[in-house]
Amino acid sequence: MNKDFSLQRKRPRYSPAIAMVVVCAIVSAYWWYPIARDQWLEKKSDASPSWSGGGGPAGPRGQPVSIGVAQQMDIRQTVQAIGTLTALNTAVVRARVDGELKAIKFTEGEVVQAGQLLAQIDPRTYEAQLAQAMGQLAKDVALLKNAELDLQRYKDLLAKDAIARQQVETQEYLVKQLQGTVQIDQAQIDQAKLLVSYTQVTAPISGKLGLKQAELGSLVRSGDANGIVTITQTQPMAVVFAVPEMYVPLIQRKLKSGQSLQVEAWDRDLTQKLATGQVTTTDNAIDVATGTLKLKATLDNKEGLLFPNQFANIRLRLDTLKNALAVPSQAVQRGSIGTFVYVVKPDNSVTTQVIQLDAVDGEWQSIKGEVKAGDRLVVDGADRLRTGSRVEVVKTLTYKMPDVSDGKAISGLNTKSLASSNAPAIVGKAVAPTGIPSPPNASAPNAQAPTEGGRPPWMDRLPPEMVEKVKAMTPEERKAFFQRMRERRQQQGQ
């Protein structure tokens, strides 16, 4: 009886402990399940045959890749620079005489021609001065004629020895004095006429008008700083930009030989070509602070898209590399061995070929190396390749050929990244000469970013059974999963 009673008293001591153990086990299982599931997915991914095909015989397949073909073509050697647009001529239209502004004959923003009437100043004051000068001239002309008649009489009397010679000479000098007075009067009339003409304000140059600086009825003066309006000559326009001194000898040789250097102006986003033109002159010294030489070019502005002080991306065409070996720019890879491409051999294995970069023209990169025209090069799907890896070519991409004809747009287009078919390629993040290799710090594409068809690239890099499991993950779980896989590849030296 006492034994049973003692057992009944001890039983409650162990019940809370057992319950606590069960709760801890449940919590631990709930906590560690996502981690264990991800580890299982990683092991299954490593253990599964790579890229096993559905419906076919079991066995490994190559990594799916897209390829491009190396070709020989003419490549344009261009230099990118930042330029500032300037008007060829700028004139502030000021009143040359003081007076009330009686009429404004222009519209703001209007394109005017040299000599066109722009404004009218009250001319009455200056017309009165003209009339006064003309009256003075008439008076002095009459005095002159009278003096000339007297001189003739004195000469006749001197011939008869009726008067002294001194009187005749005095009359001669009086006539000359009056002749000078008449000339002064005529000059005053000319000046008065000029002042009257200045009351009509005309355009000194052809160009586009700015905003008016004087209102109708206001008193304008010749010393006004802002004048009445400003005219800028915008057709054609000028642009000033700087190029590295390494290109100066080539530029000088071409200019001295009479060859034209074509220039194109693009907008800030490099999506729209604004104008084309030619280099007209260079500065007389290299800037020692920047190691650049300033060039000035004249741009056609018939469409009126350019304005003074406007920013523009400038492309200067230096030369054309004839029959150069070129590869798609997307095929160029960078690594510890330098710049290289993956060449697909006939057995669908890849080999690494180190190359030297030359000029970039649109979607093509001219190179020097062991690559030959017609070689198949990996342009997409190269992130997990190494020498000897087997690949499966799923697509052969074609690229826009450069247009090297004179006067054409230096397109530099990447049709997969820009909407406009006339946009130049952007090398790196800064505007740099396109003949210089791109910096090796270009960021890698996002593994989860969708491609052109909206399909994320990781779907093409995982076995089908893994794709469904990854698709079922939340965005946070998927991000962590790919991060762990990248870390694991880095640890394995991939």
LOPAGU-148988 format. One record per residue: residue in three letters; x negated, y negated, z of N, C-alpha, C in turn. Coordinates in steps of 0.001 Angstrom, whole numbers, plus 500000, padded with zeros to 6 digits. Each point is the difference from the previous one (the first is absolute). Layout:
<rs>
AlaXYZXYZXYZ/...
</rs>
This chain:
<rs>
Met499162501205500000500838498795500000499132498751500000/Asn498980499984500783499105498837500043499208499846498698/Lys499667501145499398499244499962498728500826499385498888/Asp501257500427499921500866499413498964500189498516500226/Phe500095499660501232500207498577500302498773499164499604/Ser498820500571500244498773499275499619499862499856498493/Leu500456501054499254499940499905498539500940498931499473/Gln501165499973500624500947498974499582499472498602500285/Arg499211499811501051499470498676500307498841499616499058/Lys499223501031499540498854499692499131500396499773498542/Arg501112500585499564500374499917498578500126498556499489/Pro500601499089500712500114498628499480498661499295499799/Arg498908500443500697498708499337499822499450500184498586/Tyr500276501162499362499416500276498679500889499551498847/Ser501238499767500193500910499623498901499628498652499379/Pro499735498934500748499588498726499358498689500109499230/Ala499082500791500493498717500150499299500187500667498651/Ile500838501041499989500248500692498725500686499065499010/Ala500959499243500485500700499051499121499038498954499440/Met499085499558500845499025498996499533499103500561498907/Val499577501269500163499152500634498989500734500107498670/Val501277500369500060500784500126498776500144498649499298/Val500281498972500782500146498664499415498699499538499345/Cys498886500238500692498698499610499428499722500735498698/Ala500359501280499966499775500773498780500813499447498837/Ile501252499638500295500853499446498939499450498669499498/Val499608499145500941499456498699499609498719500160499193/Ser499139500935500448498735500216499273500258500502498594/Ala500943500937499894500314500515498670500542498897499102/Tyr500860499154500524500568498900499215498916498999499591/Trp499070499773500899498925499029499737498994500501498972/Trp499611501276500135498949500541499147500517500587498688/Tyr501313500073499830500511500624498781499600499235498729/Pro500159498667499954499592499302498756498527500182499662/Ile499145499992501062498565500161499735499706501398499481/Ala500603500988500636499782501380499552500525500204498586/Arg501132499350499683500551500140498657499053499399498963/Asp499434498818500291499067499379499062498752500848499814/Gln499491500576501107498825500862499884500311501228499151/Trp501223500509500150500383501167499202500080499634498519/Leu500518498794499723500082499566498607498611499840499396/Glu499064499462500813498638499833499494499354501352499710/Lys500152500946500919499412501325499783500614500676498785/Lys501325499831499848500652500631498866499554499363498691/Ser499789498649500071499533499313498792498615500479499598/Asp499117500207501007498645500463499692499999501454499566/Ala500909500785500566499997501431499710500739500326498722/Ser500911499132499556500797500284498813499138499887498762/Pro500261500789498963499274499846498744500274498629499417/Ser498940499318499585500142498627499517500783499985498700/Trp501039499129500011500762499718498797500540501283499331/Ser500549500871500813500551501236499456501199499680499145/Gly500098500562498815501096499716499084501196500852500308/Gly501165499424499831501226500727500228500387500794498781/Gly500385501248500197500475500826498916498905500670499219/Gly498752499747500245498888500570499268499247500964500871/Pro498960500586499504499184500905500800499299499250501102/Ala499828500622501108499347499381501150498547499723499674/Gly499482498880500500498608499669499765499790498517500069/Pro498778499544500282499719498575500149500072499277498655/Arg500457498757500051500025499129498833499204498749500312/Gly499568499270498924499221498796500204500843498858500542/Gln499307499003500525500690498819500513500593499213498836/Pro501278499620500095500616499246498904499330498627499849/Val499620499648498780499367498713499730500549499443498695/Ser499865498698499860500256499322498732498660499560499429/Ile499886500039498688498713499710499378500145498886498967/Gly498866499393499689499863499076498885498797500427499185/Val499856499456498817498948500426499081499042498841499756/Ala498697500272500117498980498994499701499980499725498500/Gln499821498730499630500020499615498596498931498952499731/Gln499663499870498727499113498937499558500842498898499378/Met499757498759500414500810498871499541499230498711500225/Asp500534498924499449499443498666500245500565499457501306/Ile499118499577500897500392499492501319499591498536500103/Arg500918499175500453499692498585500193499308499790501343/Gln498917499250499970499294499626501228500497498625500427/Thr500658499949501130500627498759500450499533499641501401/Val500177498724500330499680499486501329501248499321500552/Gln500338500320501223501121499347500669499482498879500890/Ala500729498911500027499621498852500821501261499260500426/Ile499815499102500943501090499148500471499769498600499451/Gly501007499455499352499854498697499371501031499000500486/Thr499691498733499778500909498900500313500301499254498709/Leu501267499857499698500414499327498780499922498486500175/Thr499519499348498983499903498537500016500521499456498677/Ala500564498809500057500450499337498775498793499458499246/Leu500065500058498678498904499436499215499860498508500263/Asn501117499308500145499995498569500304501174499691500919/Thr499770499090500927501048499525500900499944498480500032/Ala501150499368499847500054498535499977501121499519500907/Val499673499023500847501010499323500814500467498774499221/Val501265499986499641500550498883499226500292498852500963/Arg499232498925499885500171498823500858500431498797499165/Ala500658499083500663500346498738499342498738499161499842/Arg499805499412498832498835499148499767500286498545500358/Val501262499688500164500392498653500423501002500141501134/Asp500071498987500816500947499998501111501368499534499505/Gly501032500624500568501339499568499622501051500986500455/Glu501239499628499747501133500842500378500198501099498964/Leu500223501223500495500227501137499114501441499938499497/Lys500158499648498724501334499777499444500625501260499412/Ala499184500949499533500559501202499360499008501151500129/Ile500545501207500188499209501236500018500458500845498820/Lys499079500302499104500328500658498742499610501481499976/Phe499747500602501134499571501402500013500815500788501012/Thr499889501325499884500611500934500947498889500773500688/Glu500106500169501275498975500736500751499843501414499435/Gly498735500416499842499719501321499445500024500062498493/Glu500249498904499355500079499963498537498604500084499386/Val499928500615498837498757500025499229500022498816499045/Val498996499142500086499959498775499201498759500007499114/Gln500036499141499001498881499836499084499284498687500294/Ala498732499944499648499224498775500217500636498834499254/Gly500151498863500680500608498823499404501495499893500202/Gln500621501030500566501449499968500213500352499014501114/Leu501082499214499794500437499010500983500551500701501236/Leu499480499612501172500420500610501257500797499043500882/Ala499634498715500019500675499044500884499877498600499422/Gln500885499119500476500004498612499552499951499081501214/Ile498999499111500012499865498989501056500560498677499470/Asp500571499218500877500581498708499609498943499157499276/Pro500209499669498708498956499307499228500139498476499995/Arg501014499430500620500283498573499818498855499103500465/Thr499390500340501093498882499176500487498871499956498986/Tyr499698501105499404498876500089499075500375499442498631/Glu501258500071499639500438499367498760499910498475500123/Ala500288499474501204499862498550500213498541499579499905/Gln499111500800500546498572499687499897499538500034498546/Leu500549500907499227499661500063498581500472498743499272/Ala501212499569500302500514498787499349499155498785500370/Gln499579499921501248499159498883500436498667500006499258/Ala499407501174499848498717500092499296500153499623498538/Met501094500386499397500224499658498600500196498486499834/Gly500680499374500970500157498541499939498672499285500138/Gln499164500462500874498683499389500176499170500137498734/Leu500130501144499346499270500199498750500463499009498934/Ala501289499824499903500519499051498994499488498591500266/Lys499951499610501254499489498670500359498544499848499607/Asp499195500956500333498563499900499726499711500094498510/Val500805500749499271499815500071498546500258498626499367/Ala501018499314500515500290498648499479498854499042500287/Leu499438500061501196498854499149500337498811500309499105/Leu499814501266499723498882500391499148500168499433498590/Lys501191500095499463500219499477498650499785498482499947/Asn500449499320501022499798498545500053498512499659500081/Ala499263500756500806498559499753500125499290500284498690/Glu500440501004499278499382500315498711500257498867498980/Leu501193499410500027500289498872499096499132498786500329/Asp499861499743501297499141498876500406498557500226499564/Leu499562501227500121498620500308499598499804499730498516/Gln500988500362499204499865499765498563499961498495499690/Arg500807499195500708499979498545499793498638499415500376/Tyr499465500490501149498698499481500447498896500325498998/Lys500074501133499418498980500368499011500079499081498776/Asp501254499686499609500145499090498853499433498605500328/Leu500261499529501192499477498696500415498484500030500125/Leu499470501133500482498540500100500122499336499951498628/Ala500666500544499001499445499962498644499925498568499474/Lys500912499147500477499990498590499601499186499152500972/Asp499395500694500966499177499345501022500807498980500798/Ala501289500446500279500898499102500730500008500286501490/Ile499572501189500423499967500357501424498666500655500308/Ala499764500134501295498733500621500426500091501533499890/Arg498844500612499717499938501467499918500386500650501326/Gln499685499365501098500303500583501313501507500233500166/Gln500805499122499494501446500163500118500481501214499212/Val499399500226498861500365501188499194499619501288500727/Glu498805500016500570499556501205500715500881500274501214/Thr500401498928500696500886500186501154501326500627499565/Gln500506499550498851501269500562499518499840501464499589/Glu498854500357499467499756501398499625500043500906501235/Tyr499358499562501066500008500813501224501402500082500620/Leu500786498954499825501370500039500503500829501045499243/Val499794500077498720500707501012499197499624501407500463/Lys498700500231500221499569501322500467500587500323501371/Gln500098498998500847500573500206501325501470500422499893/Leu500725499311499118501414500341499831500169501380499345/Gln499076500384499140500047501346499416499845501067501087/Gly499102499765500965499855500927501123501248500063500855/Thr500633498839500193501235499973500790501094500824499325/Val500084499897498685501000500788499261499731501499500161/Gln498726500400499976499664501421500195500401500476501397/Ile499786499138500993500409500359501366501514500162500067/Asp500702499094499347501462500090499998500470501293499330/Gln499324500387498929500378501231499308499749501220500883/Ala498895499986500740499714501105500914501037500081501113/Gln500446498843500481501028499999501039501325500541499467/Ile500278499716498738501207500567499389499887501518499903/Asp498824500468499566499794501454499906500152500661501371/Gln499457499364501025500123500548501346501462500013500459/Ala500713498921499696501410499945500385500811501068499276/Lys499697500227498719500688501065499259499695501373500608/Leu498743500177500417499620501272500614500764500232501300/Leu500132498953500807500746500133501250501468500319499734/Val500542499387498956501387500315499639500123501467499580/Ser499015500497499249500048501413499585499858500942501191/Tyr499277499551501030499825500836501186501301500159500788/Thr500965499161499735501283500179500690500722501250499508/Gln499589500542498875500496501293499526498969501059500383/Val500352500821500971499082501018500519500115501239499120/Thr498896500412499393499992501156499100499097501095500560/Ala500176501210499482499217501155500444498598499922499420/Pro498962500037500832498627499943499477499555501301499345/Ile500567501128500434499650501303499437501281500810499835/Ser499910501054499232501114500943499886499934500986501157/Gly501150500382500502500022500948501106501354500050500673/Lys499990500600501166501231500178500769500044498992501133/Leu501160499356500149500173499003501045500280500668501337/Gly499543499333501054500322500440501344501205499251500537/Leu500075499885501306501092499278500638499719498503499962/Lys501035499208499783499815498552499933499669499448501379/Gln499128499001500019499525499390501236500541498588500205/Ala500781499496499060500583498658500106501455500070499572/Glu500830499236500674501429499999499715500373498783499157/Leu501111500132499316500503498920499168500286498759500854/Gly499520498847499560500205498758500720498918499659500993/Ser499084500922500244498924499736500952498916499148499350/Leu499212499349500842498898499165499525498751500865499887/Val499485500137498806498813500815499767498808499081499781/Arg498849500493500430498760499230499880498924500871499357/Ser499049499337499409498921500742499346499114500723501000/Gly500017499579501250499151500632501006500670501109500775/Asp501225500380499640500684501079500711499225501305499841/Ala499749500670501132499196501230499959500737501138499308/Asn501295500138500263500760501120499446500493499743498589/Gly500009498748499581500469499683498668501491500234499845/Ile500416500186498771501411500251499691500269501492499874/Val499110500722499348500140501442499811498634500545499602/Thr499827501316500132498742500663499638500241500938498820/Ile499060500006499074500067500887498836498839500983500076/Thr500291501277499830498958501028499935500077500690498650/Gln498863500151499382499938500674498704499892501501500247/Thr501102500703499801500082501425500331499957500908498784/Gln499871499444498820499895500816498797498890499445499114/Pro498829500680500016499672501204500775499594499666501434/Met499762501060500770499548499860501379498562500483500116/Ala499358499581501069498637500455500284500010500811501288/Val499078500938500101499844500788501218498518500084500318/Val499673499848501258498622500080500475499893501212500908/Phe499024500863499731499798501201500805498513500315500052/Ala499620500876500909498586500339500212499781501484499731/Val498875500321499386499624501384499728498638500267500629/Pro499713501245500387498693500324500584498864499683499031/Glu498871499616500566498872499576499168499438501133499156/Met500312501252500337499502501120499206500574499986498579/Tyr501122499328499805500609499944498674499596498753499216/Val499257499098500619499675498731499350499203500193498712/Pro498944500833499956499257500156498737500884500465498846/Leu500877500967500262500881500489498936500954498903499539/Ile500540499250500940500920498917499643499287498934499174/Gln498793499615500411499256498969499282499648500444498587/Arg499600501264499854499657500500498665501208499936499068/Lys501145500377500503501192500006499153500433498581499639/Leu499939499091500957500409498630499710499044499329499014/Lys498690500222500165499029499380499100500083500567498589/Ser500404501269499885500133500609498677501336499672499338/Gly500835499247500686501277499599499421501131500979500220/Gln499763501048500766501056500966500274500953499452501065/Ser501260500343499859501006499537500960500136501006501138/Leu500179499480501194500246500825501181501456499813500396/Gln500768501069499868501431499914500265500284500032501498/Val500993499227500386500402499885501401501508500190500080/Glu500435500691501043501430500140500272500274499579501426/Ala501102499306500180500437499569501333501212500829500400/Trp499921500594501213501094500809500549500491499350501284/Asp501220500340500360500572499416501211499366500602501244/Arg500450499553501168499394500404501272500099501508500228/Asp501100500623499573500224501420500236499472500873498876/Leu499382499400498986499461500746498862501081500813499299/Thr501182499439499891501105500681499336500460499277498742/Gln499580498775499794500450499222498845498844499210499421/Lys499800500167498695498978499209499319500563498614499724/Leu499267498979500428500474498628499876499557499339498703/Ala498751500218499611499487499321498806498691500650499583/Thr499592499710498768498717500457499473499219498791499502/Gly498693500167499907499164498896499532498572500441499789/Gln499101499029499934498591500261499742499143499109500884/Val498807500510500310499030499227500774499478498864499127/Thr499985498803500561499531498830499252498627499523500450/Thr499688500125501283498711499512500482499679500646501340/Thr498758499807500439499554500506501293499397498850500802/Asp499899500220501293499335499016500848498498500025499709/Asn499282499008500498498566499903499706499114500585501085/Ala500595500617501028499197500587501077500806501089500690/Ile499276500982500536500617501081500764500129499566501453/Asp501120500296500585500231499676501408499177500964500856/Val499011499478500713499113500861500784500723500609501192/Ala501064499383500456500724500526501162500789501250499650/Thr500540500052498783500837501139499599499365500857498917/Gly498935499510499365499381500757498925500889500120498774/Thr500787498970499736500928500022498871499805498765499133/Leu500478500101498767499964498885499061501432499649499615/Lys500307498714500027501351499565499647500149499922498487/Leu501132500498499524500347499942498589501309499228499843/Lys500136499353498862501242499288499693500563500546498703/Ala501274500336500037500668500545498825501247499185499704/Thr500381500002498738501224499332499564501058501050499726/Leu501189499810500587501084500973499900501166499407499224/Asp500600500838499170501212499594499305501165500003500985/Asn500764498923500005501108499870500960501281499599499281/Lys500276500658498872501187499647499228501285500294500758/Glu499986501024500831501204500347500750500161499159501260/Gly499003499210500341500113499122501156500011500712501332/Leu499322501144500098499975500756501251498888499552500938/Leu499090499177499502498842499610500796500154498573500505/Phe499521499786501232500052498680500617498630499677500597/Pro499645498719500044498725499624500625499929500459501446/Asn498802500409500418499705500492501351500639501349500293/Gln500522500667498990500603501317500190498916501061500138/Phe500256500995500871499097501139500153500244500982498862/Ala498940500632499537500138501000498943498891501026500124/Asn500336501253499709499001501051499863499507499990498555/Ile498699499897499837499400499850498679499297501291499605/Arg500218500396498750499264501127499428499197499501498810/Leu498689500125500133499076499578498951499478501238499284/Arg500239500057498709499537501133499199498587499728499516/Leu499063500816500469498596499785499677499568500745498753/Asp500384501263499901499488500823498912500911501203499822/Thr499744500761498959500718501244499741498984501126499884/Leu500152501011500842499131501173499947500529500935498921/Lys499271500112498903500448500785498868499788501494500248/Asn501042500775499695499930501464500047499464500499501337/Ala500482499406501078499549500392501340500779501213500483/Leu499365500796500844500678501137500617500825499482501167/Ala501288500305499984500911499474501019500831501127500581/Val500309499865501275500852500957500708501138499218500646/Pro501125500651500286501053499303500745499486499530501358/Ser500353498799500373499520499450501272500413500865501175/Gln501154500678499895500465500846501094499122501226500200/Ala499194500343499000499160501189500121498741499737500806/Val499649498759500216498758499659500695500161500266501490/Gln499096500801500565499991500336501423498730499436500634/Arg500051499795501297498841499492500740499792500847501236/Gly498751500335500261499684500825501153498552499831500403/Ser499514500948500783498629499919500498498971500116498885/Ile500378500633498888499059500151498886500053498798499057/Gly500868499061500285500136498828499151501315500016499249/Thr499967499471498787501191499954499159499989501205499071/Phe501129500702499918500037501243499236501408500242499481/Val500116501013499141501292500464499504500028501518500097/Tyr501204500558500073500199501445499956500333500388498566/Val499138500818499394500200500476498637500597501402500061/Val501115500201499301500670501300499969499384500828498881/Lys499420501150500361499372500879499022501054500891499333/Pro499637500710498930500988500841499305500643501057500889/Asp499282500484501032500587501009500886500825499373501122/Asn500314498711499865500810499274500988499326499882501360/Ser498695500069500029499258499623501199499426498602499767/Val499653499329501089499522498626499877498533499927500366/Thr499327499061499368498615499702500332499871498497500206/Thr499038499611500800499804498590500332498940499400499091/Gln500309498859499396499054499289499148499814498583500545/Val498772499681500399499692498655500487499932499047498808/Ile500584498821500147500062499032498905499549498629500491/Gln499688499139499051499716498593500275501087499153499350/Leu500535499064500751501100499178499513499482498825499181/Asp500781499659498992499701498822499188501192499048500078/Ala500589499647498904501099499027499993501344500695500151/Val500949499277500580501382500454500127500846499223499016/Asp500828500714499253500914499353499060501362500658500130/Gly500882499364500734501333500562500195499932501275500810/Glu500523501081499426500035501289500689498768500843499718/Trp499023499443499298498814500752499605498753499423500653/Gln499085500905500324498720499655500611498890500550499121/Ser499161499129499454498858500488499234498927500488500967/Ile499354501104499650499053500648500904498755500421499235/Lys498989500381500776498803500644499478499752501239500840/Gly499690501108499339499782501240500727500089501189499063/Glu500198501172500596500029501244499242501382500334499454/Val500983499194500289501345500252499485500014499767498491/Lys500754500836499292500089499904498547501432499674499596/Ala500132499412498829501331499715499472500761501307499824/Gly501236500026500438500818501203499939500031500787501291/Asp499114499684500952500022500699501291501299499690500735/Arg500528501044500641501208499830500813499587499613501417/Leu500598498940500510499628499456501302501213499975500912/Val499777500323501275501076499970500985500292498542500351/Val501260499599499861500397498637500348500961499964501182/Asp500634501128500321500919500052501137499921501385500618/Gly499942500047501338499898501266500710498579500404500316/Ala499070499031500047498587500315500209499582499923501454/Asp500936499777500923499596499746501379499448501230500699/Arg500343501219499552499521501213500670499075500818499109/Leu499498499400498929499160500744499067498540499940500418/Arg499276501000499540498546500037500113499482500747498776/Thr498701499950499780499426500695498853500330501489500070/Gly500546500522498911500383501402499940501452500264500325/Ser500716499025500518501416500204500315500778500262498719/Arg501011500868500123500866500291498872501207499078500051/Val500431499583498819501122499078499920501015500530498999/Glu501195499484500122501060500285499044500458498668499415/Val499802499817498713500364498753499339501509499974499805/Val500648499062500689501454499891499905500422498865499074/Lys499074499053499717500384498868499167498750499354499423/Thr500076499626498737498938499232499350500515498588499771/Leu499357499034500651500458498612499949499359499267498829/Thr500753499087499423499487499135498939499960498567500511/Tyr499076499214499468499781498638500476499977499041498821/Lys500378498762500292500038498964498974498590499670499535/Met499809500001498688498686499705499450499740498497500046/Pro498754499593500255499677498562500019500190499378498629/Asp500467498774499993500151499222498771498851499001499940/Val499010500299499165498785499180499958500043498963498897/Ser501142499832499345500078498999498941499930498609500596/Asp499490499048499223499846498624500474501356499372500226/Gly500077499211501073501208499250500283501067500788500703/Lys499777501298500243501006500799500679499832499883501495/Ala501053500372500705499949499947501464499049501039500517/Ile499151499621500908499139500946500699500862500653501056/Ser500635501098499612501111500495500814499546500496501347/Gly499002500887500050499585500551501279501151500643500719/Leu500920500621499267501263500436500582499894501382500592/Asn500592500164501142500252501322500562501503500170500016/Thr500544500745499036501444500064499839500680500708501143/Lys499265500658500836500620500698501109500129499123501223/Ser499294498879500022500026499178501199500562498613499779/Leu500084499552498729500499498660499741501189500086499065/Ala500940499097500213501199500011499185499759499375498644/Ser499138499019499906499767499291498748498992500751499160/Ser500252500072498691499079500683499102498851499119499573/Asn499923498784500496498923499081499639499140499639501180/Ala500052500765501106499296499601501210498629500617500053/Pro498985499273500453498657500544500084499810500860501225/Ala498990500871499923499699500853501144499385499190501118/Ile500261500405501221499440499351501175498917500914500549/Val498772499521500017498884500798500469499791499704501470/Gly500250500994500847499867499787501436501012498995500490/Lys499638499258501066500881498998500566499603498590499631/Ala498816499832499422499523498663499666499848499891498504/Val500034498797499507499783499773498586498511500114499736/Ala499630500940499137498590500283499777499794500299498539/Pro498760499922499510499735500354498621500385501434499739/Thr500729500249498877500441501351499717498881500871499478/Gly498881499412499643498882500806499564499197500561501148/Ile500345499654501242499294500469501182500798501116500634/Pro499373501107500432500756501098500593500824499536501179/Ser501143500632500149500874499677501115499369500456501300/Pro500292499323501113499431500384501285500505501354500443/Pro499186500778500703500381501352500367500902500077501204/Asn500537498902500479500818500052501197501473499914499680/Ala500372500429498783501417499962499663500752500979500870/Ser501136499601500465500776500831500907500610501165499255/Ala500102501149500661500576501197499421501502499866499946/Pro500660500673499034501443499909499920500659500658501183/Asn501151499516500369500762500535501117500539501362499628/Ala499737500975500836500433501358499705501499500132500003/Gln500699499108500691501437500111500095500722499025499084/Ala499259499169499276500643499024499128500553500700498777/Pro501220499694499563500574500651498836499298499577498729/Thr499951500915499028499412499703498706501051499388499103/Glu499699499942498680500903499329499077501384500627500011/Gly500097501288500050501288500660499962500676500063501336/Gly499446499378501048500611500018501314499644501231500802/Arg499108500878499506499616501226500682498691499764500724/Pro499958500167501343498747499801500733498930500961499513/Pro498737499561499928498939500869499486499747501228500849/Trp500336499954501322499718501177500823500848501193499591/Met501136499778499313500814501123499545499279500832498949/Asp499093499350499247499242500728498981498761500670500573/Arg499695499744501284498772500526500593500263501072501046/Leu501255500348500238500349501014500987500727501148499324/Pro499883501218500549500776501132499489501496499720500150/Pro500831500635499163501445499726500057500614500228501371/Glu499572501072500691500610500263501303499603498948501032/Met498815499405499814499578498949500915500738498693499718/Val500329499758498720500677498759499642501314499866500739/Glu500790501078500049501292499935500675499846499739501489/Lys498985500607500605499796499791501439499577498559500290/Val499114499467499146499557498628500223501140499015499748/Lys500830500291499003501140499123499722500978499952501164/Ala500057501098500764500926500047501132499492499217501203/Met498727499615499999499449499258501128500495498554499984/Thr499963499408501169500269498570500102498792499227499462/Pro500155498730499651498850499233499499498822499990500961/Glu500275499927501316498909499995500969499284501343500020/Glu500784501092499951499387501329500004499200500222498720/Arg500530499530498870499298500186498734498687499223499992/Lys500024498791500545498788499186500060498945500662500866/Ala500425500514501164499058500682500887499457501265499353/Phe500853500704499242499582501237499342498894499726498982/Phe500198499000499152498986499670499001498723499470500651/Gln500139499281501096498826499491500694499149501137500535/Arg500665501003500576499242501155500524499338500779498872/Met500685500114498870499400500721498875498784499253499458/Arg500085498667499949498841499232499551498829500151500958/Glu500284499944501302498933500160500982499373501384499899/Arg500830500998499753499466501361499900499115500154498766/Arg500404499376498869499168500071498802498670499289500205/Gln500044498876500725498761499284500283499069500823500873/Gln500563500713500973499178500843500861499384501157499221/Gln500717500469498961499486501110499197499076499530498880/Gly499793498656499936499066499471499009500593499789498634/Gln501342500007499922500639499768498723500190498531499762/
</rs>
